């Protein structure tokens, strides 16, 4: 009887070592379910299933889209890169702040589409210290405006990294069609006082909201009906942590998103 107890104890300890410390694995090794990028529209990320911690990182999503912006209908190369120990997976989706999915994703080697092809994720977890996935994106129709690639990366089960890539539409539409001149936001980086200048051709409601990279609203900076003409609005930022944020501005039916570094 004593020998059986020793044997059971040995088996228990073996299983504990094998499965109790499974942090090097992924909960979804063959791809994430759709809707977990951490975007404002998704509202959730990998921790919803995995638990663990979240960290914001920069430059884990890159592209060959020029600084001048994407051309509607053009296809571009997008790269998702994750570093760290243990198996890695990812999910990326190009969206706006309303959660609309923008453009067309095209899977590459080691990736696949999920969620009505609005999300791209890993086909298999990658154990290399640096994991890289290349895929393509065909830009949406003219007039779509800014697009944010939201990405969530699972590094083992308990570590989630969130990142985003903001791309602009190339300015091929005339000022008369746009109804406004380009918005100017300065300084950037900013410490406490932010200035926004713009021109309205007709009266519009103008809003400016500051979001964290995972889509959480940090503060409402502006929400007013404005008359036609040139405007300059200076606002004091509420105390917040240093880092990169997304400034989302709407003027009537138009919307603009800019990355803002707070020092």
N, C-alpha and C positions, 0 to 999 in steps of 0.2 A: 504493500500500500504506500509505504514511504517512497519507494522507487517511482511509483506512478506520480506522486505529488511533485517529486523533483523533475520528472519528465515534463509534466504540465507547466511547471514554473519555467523550465528552459524554453518551451515552446512560446509561452507568453512573452518572455523577455525578447526572444527572437523576433516575434511579430511586432513588438513595440519598436524595436530598433529598425525594422524594415519599413513599417508604415507610420509609426508615430512621428518619425522625423522625415517626412516626405516633402520638406520645403524645397527640394531641388526639382520637383515636378510641377506640372501644370494641371489645373482642374479640367481644362478643356484643351488637351494636347493637339487635337485635330481641328481647332478653330473656335473662336469665340462666338456665342450667339449675338445677334444684332442688337444694337441699342445701348452699348456700354462704353461710349467714347468719352464721357464726362462733359459733353457739350450742353449748352442751355436747353436744347430740344430733347436730348436723351435724359438728362437729369441723373444719371448714374454711371458708375465706372466699374472696374474689375473688382473692387472691394465689396460690391453688392453680393457677389458669390464667394470670393476668396477670403474676405476679411482683410486684416493686416493694415498697413500704412499706405499713405499717398504722399508722393513728392512731385513737385512741378519741376520740369527740366526744359532746357532750351535746345533747339536745333536737332531734335530727334526726328523731325520730318523736314525734308528738303526737296527742292524741285529744280528743273531747268527753266522755269518761268522767269523771264527777264524782269528787272526792276520796273520797267515801264508798264508791266502788266500782261495779263493773258489776252489773247485774241480769241473772240468767240468762235467756237467750232474747231479750234486748233487742239491737237493732242500733245500732251506733255508727259515727261517722265517724273514720277514722284518716288522718293526713296524714304523708307522708314528704317531707322537704325536704333538698336537697343544694345546696351552694354551691361555687363555684370556677370555674376556667377550663377549657375543653374539654368534650367530651361527657360526660354523666353517665347512670348507670343505677343500679338498686337491686334488692334482694331483701329481703323481710320475711316472717317466719313467726312466729305466736303459738305458743309452746311452754312446757313445763315443763322442769325440769332433766334429766328422764329422756328428753327428746326427743319426748314425746307432743305431737302437734299438737292445739291446743285451739280450739274454736269454729269458725265458718265464715267464710271470706273471700269478699268480693264485689268483683270488679274494677270500677274506675272508668275514666274517660277517660285514655288513655295508659298503661294497665296491663293485665296479663293474669295468669291463674292457671296455675301449672305444678306438677308433682309431685303428681298426684292432688288438685289444688286446695288443697294444704296450704301453698303458697308463692305470693306475689304479686311480680311483677317488672315492669320497664318494657316497653312494647310497641315503643318506639323510643327511641334515645338522645336526650337533650335538651342543646342547646348553650347555652341561656341561662345567665347568670351564677348565677341561682337557679332550680333545677328543683323543681317541686312536683307530687306525685302524691296524689290523694285517692281513697280506697277505703273500703269498709265492712267491718265485722266483727260477726257475730252471736255473742253471748256463749254459752259452753257451759252445760251443765246445772248445776243447783244442787249445791253441794258440791265443785265442781272446784277452787276456791281460787285462788291467785295465778296470773297469766298473765304471761309476759314476751314482748313483741314484740322479737325479735332482728332487727337490720337490718345489711346490708352494702351500702355504696355504692361504686361504681367512679367515680372522677373521672379521666378519661382511662384509659389502660391500666395505668399504673404507680402509681396512688394509690388505696388502699382505706381507707375510713372505716368504723369499726364503732360501733354505738350500740345502745341497748336502751331499752324503755319497760316499766316494771313496773306492772301494774294489779292491784288487789285485788277480790275478790268482796264485794259488799255483805253486811253481817253480818245476814242474815235468819234464821239458824239459831240455836236456843237453846243456851245453855251446856251443858245436859244432853245435847243431841244431839252437840255438838262434843266433849264429854268434857273440855275444857280451857277455862280462861279465856284471854282474849287475851294474847299474849306481849308483854312490854315489853323493849325493847332500848335501853340508854342508856350513855353520852351519844352523841349523833349530831348533829354530827360528833364523832369520837373521835380521840385521839392515840395512846394505848398500852394503856389498860385499859378493857375492855368488860364490861358487866354485863347478864345476861339473867335475867329473872324470869318464872316461869310456874307454873301449877298443873296437877297430874295427878290425875285421878279414880281411876286404877288404875296399877299399876307399868307403866312403858314404857321402851324404849330411846330416849334423846334424843341427837340429833347436831346439831352446828352446824359448818358448813363455810363458808369464805370463798372466793368466786370472783371472778376478774376479769370485766369486762364481756364478754370474748370467750369466757367459759366455762371458763377454765383454773383448776384448783384452786390456791389460794394457800396455805391452811393448814386443818388440822383443829382446831377450837377445842374441841369437846366430842364424846365418844362413850362414853356410860355408861348402864347400867341404873339407873333412878331409881324410888324408891318413890312411892306416892300421897301427895299433899299439895302444899304450896307449896315452891318451890325458888328459890334465888338463886345464880347461878353467875357468878363474876368471873374473867375470863381476860385474860392479857397478850397483846397482838397481837405477832406476830413483826415484825421490821423490814421494812417494805415501802414502796413508793413512795406518795406522796400521790395521792389521787384517789377516784373512786367505785367501789365494789365491791358485790357481791351477797352477802348473808348468807342462807344456806339452812339452815333448821332443820327437823328432823323429830322428831315425837313419836309413835312407833308408826306408824300408817298415815297420820297427818296430816303435812302439810308446809306451811311458810310461807317466803316470800322477802321480804326487806327490803333496800332500798338503804342502803348505809352509806358515809358520807364519812369518809375517813381523812385527817387533817391532818398 
